[in-house]
Amino acid sequence: MKPRIKITLVEKKGNCSCHRGHKAGDTFDYDDDRGILCPMAMHVAFPYIDILRYGGCPPKAKNGEIRFCCPDSDVINVFKIEKVEEKS
């Protein structure tokens, strides 16, 4: 079974609002919330998801989190991505 992936919008750096209405604090489950998260952000997230699901470790930010940015230069939403450990 593939691990669950949680994506959280943690910061906004651009001057414009998100075209999909995403705001800091919004959280998405990769498997359950497809179609809700902006497709442009999802396009950037996918390599990180793939790396996490298959045992790799993507580059980390200075604070130790795995982060990526929305590719829209007017918006620049910053997302944190993490693998959710299942409790046994």
Secondary structure, 3 states (H helix, E strand, C coil): CCCEEEEEEEEECCCCCCCCCCCCCCEEECCCCCCCCCHHHHHHHHHHHHHHHCCCCCCCCCCCCEEEECCCCCCCEEEEEEEECCCC
